[in-house]
């Protein structure tokens, strides 16, 4: 990269969290091509670790993917959209990607209440402490159900 840093792109989709799944995800979603074009690396390291949450809003310990915690800075990029459980989460819900794939559904089931789930997101955010976040709202998604979301032209980019 131009500023002498290594950029590593990673994700933790719902379901199995392993190298084979990540390779397929990166290819299908265009992340592989974006990494190639930008000179970035892709994360295939699927280690997880338990991390204590500093705020303990909802939970004291979270099992999260380990590679981001070994980076100097964490930058998140998310899509501007509404969320069925929390109405709107801004740049916080993207951090749910720190939870290894199969555990995401478990947390959703354990915390069906909006307040509890939102406090879980606060715990994740306070533990991860991203350096900054970018929200892509050029075209956002609006609606409380992923199957019924509508695309909206908001022409917005947010940097937090």
Secondary structure, DSSP 8 states (H G I E B T S, - for coil): -TTS---EE----SS--SHHHHHHHHHHTTHHHHHHHHT-EE-----EEEEE-SS-SS-SEEEEESGGGGSS--EEEEEEEEETTTEE-TTSGGGGGGS-HHHHHHHHHHT-SHHHHHHHHHHHHHHH--SEEEEEEEEEEE-SSGGG-EEEEEEEEEE-
